[in-house]
């Protein structure tokens, strides 16, 4: 069947003309910060790569505490290109979370969350949280001593939250401590629940972007020098950026494949100088700064409450920043955005170096 | 005799170190030939990516040129041939 006949066959059955008209008329403003429009596309591209490499790995991975570690060693050492797919999945996750953080902080600093895009911000932040949980649950799949200790610390930290802490901890662990049950639970989250929620949220997020159009930063509203059609101009530019990202990911995957430590032993003490993944370092470092006891109260619990408040405020920032919603300049929230960004960067660096 | 004992002791010591050493799992093919092929493929991969980027850039420039001339718009009054 020729392309034209296939096209005719399809068009006889489905009216895609409105979609074509929409694609032709979608315009993207040109200004100083337009480069940041690509960060969302990069994250979505990396999510697609993660889905593909994840499916390939799931064919061979055994989600049982007796065999998980062995199955990963077999993927890496015996399967043809197994090491590459595992490494690609690892680096894809790191870059996807990095792209999401850049996307979130640029949205925060440019106040693209302001009215009427509040829901876009909320779905985006939930997606960021899900990606971090993707990272944590995927980390445990390895079932080595570092992953085991990291999950024990992370779930233990969640347990310090007052009232609901213990419930969250038990729900995540599937028991009192991190065991084979936790591995099965994390596997279920990693391959079924989280991908499902992610797909729904990405669909909703992308729909909202199309509905509202691209946001123009307040400072650039009068400085926009024209509009570029999304199709085909921006799509081609997106393709170029995706190719570069793919190249970087493949290079990292080849030159720096992730190591595998010793098999997890629930009875063994946690290895020395253990550090979580880089995107948890700011939390880890904050917890380290707090003393064990503050005025007779558990220091870690206070730290967890303060961090939760900070994250909650971050999540609801579009509803607090009333000035930006009215289209006015809001210096206070610019500083709050800068503070959040700097705090994340500085704490991550300190955590990395210490 | 002294030398033999010394050699034996040093051999045992080295063997002990080897035994105590942690076995590191190879997460990357260890054979030099395999490594060479992988690095070579990576270089070819980048050549492919750069080639694709150049092609897309050329295509984009052409589209922008047509758009700047204004000849990409459909003429509504064009008579249709049945």
Contacts between the chains, C-beta under 8 A, distances in Angstrom:
chain1	res1	chain2	res2	distance
A	73	B	25	5.9
A	76	B	25	6.9
A	76	B	26	7.6
A	76	B	27	5.4
A	77	B	25	7.1
A	77	B	26	6.2
A	83	B	27	5.7
A	83	B	28	6.0
A	83	B	29	7.1
A	86	B	27	7.8
A	87	B	27	7.4
A	229	B	67	7.7
A	232	B	60	7.9
A	232	B	63	6.0
A	233	B	60	6.7
A	233	B	63	6.5
A	233	B	64	7.0
A	233	B	67	7.8
A	236	B	56	5.3
A	236	B	59	6.5
A	236	B	60	4.6
A	236	B	63	7.4
A	237	B	60	7.1
A	239	B	56	5.7
A	240	B	53	5.3
A	240	B	56	5.4
A	240	B	57	7.0
A	243	B	49	5.1
A	243	B	52	5.8
A	243	B	53	5.8
A	243	B	56	7.8
A	244	B	49	7.3
A	244	B	53	7.4
A	246	B	49	7.0
A	247	B	45	7.2
A	247	B	46	5.9
A	247	B	49	4.6
A	250	B	42	6.9
A	250	B	45	6.1
A	251	B	42	6.6
A	251	B	46	7.7
A	254	B	38	6.2
A	254	B	39	7.6
A	254	B	42	5.1
A	257	B	27	4.3
A	257	B	28	5.0
A	258	B	27	6.7
A	259	B	24	8.0
A	259	B	25	7.7
A	259	B	27	6.1
A	260	B	25	4.6
A	260	B	27	6.1
A	262	B	22	7.4
